[in-house]
Amino acid sequence: MPELPEVESARAVIERKGLRRRIVDVDDSDSYVCRPHAPGEIRHALLGGVLIAAMRRGKSMWCQTDPSSGDITLGIHLGMSGKIVIADANGTEVDGGDYWEGRRQPGDYRWARFTLTFADGGRLMLVDPRRLGRVRLNPPVEQLGPDAQLITPAQFRAVLAAGSSAPVKARIMDQRRIAGIGNLLADEILWRARIHPARAVSSLTAGEQGRLLRATRDTIRAALRDGGVHTLTIIPYRRPGGTCPRDHAPMRTAAVDGRTSWWCSAEQLLVPGAADGQHNVK
């Protein structure tokens, strides 16, 4: 699914082109994408209002409306393949969100699941071919942990509090503890930090915790700079026969806490100091 960098690109598009434009129509007829709201409920809440801010925490995004509209918050979740597309009446458009590898051409809105129409004729759309996005009013963003891009060292240490046997990958992907890290980001972060994804959180040394925080910051910065998680270093090597781009050792794979994971067989050991194959998940 889109991870923090993709959601940030969608948020930035709304901030750049979708704010302070009067909403004159809302298509919220897709009752699955707009659940639990009945068709017309979101329309009634937003009609005549304007979006005044586009916010993000982790992989969650929401827009604040003009207080005169009742301080409604519009939550937009991109799901696994969602994009925000803003098309103006003159035919120009901008988009942000999931990386589609050229599957959508400009002007193709057949997968629009939710649409705001502005007084000037422009439209803001959630375009989502797999229909796994979500639009809802007043989403519970307070349940999320600190944003992975902005987390402080003290907050990060709390995420990795000692005494847990949970795999480190599962811990950094727990959105209630730290918001924004998905499966691909997690594999890249752990690869950069040279830490096995199945290592118990309680086994990490202070030095390894520091490496993990630096890797988190560097990975997110790189993905934001280069256009998304698909640009990260190990993504092309997460496949059978893949080798580590750093030392050319074979890449290993297994499910860690139910998520397909990849790591370097030479540098990311389940038991530090063990040879590959000794106490390491294959």
C-alpha positions, 0 to 999 in steps of 0.5 A: 500500500502507499507508504509515508512518502506516497501519502506525503506526495498526495498531501502536498498536491492538496496543499498546493492546488486544493485549498481555499476553493469553494466546494459546490458538489460532492460525489460520495455515492460509493458506499464502500469507499465512504463507509460508514457514511450513507450516500449524501452524508459527506456531501451534506457536511462539505457542501459550500465549505472550503478546505483550509489545511492538508495534514498527514501523520504517517500513512493517514491524511486529512483535510481541515475545513473552514470553521464556518463549515462546522470544523469538519475534518475530511479523512482520505486514506489512499488504500493500496493504489490510490492517487489524489488527482486535481483536475482544473477546468482548463484541462490541466491536472496534478496528482500524487500518491501511489506509483502506478508505472504509467497505468493512468493517462491524463484525463482518465478518471474512470476509477474516481471513487470520490470527487469534490467539485469546486466553484471554478470548475476544478475537481479533486478526486480519489482515483483508486483502481483497486477500490481499497481507499477510504473517505470518512469524516473526522477520522480518529488520527489521535490513535496513531503514534508519532510520525516516522518522519518527525519522531524524536530520539526520546519517542523512538527509544520509547517505541523500542522500550526494553522487555519485548520479545516482539520482532523489531520489524513488527514493532516499527510497523505498529502504527499505534507506536510509530506512524508511517512505516510499511513493509517496504520501508521497514525492509529498507530501514532494517537493511540500512541498519544491518538488523535482522527483521525478526530480532527481538526488540529487547535484544537491540543494543543502544548502538543498534537503536541509534543505527535504526533511528538514523536509518529510519530518517535516511530512508524516509528522506531518500524516498521523499526526495526520489519519488517514493518507496519504489526508488529505494535501494533494495527494492529491485533485489527483493526477489528470488535469486536477488543479492545484496547490493552492498556486499552481493551476498544472497538475499533471504526471505521469510514471513516475519509477523505475517509480512513477507520480509527480505534481508541480507544473509551476511550482514543481517543476522538473527543471532549477531555474530552467527554464521549464515544458517546458524539460528537464522530464518531462511 
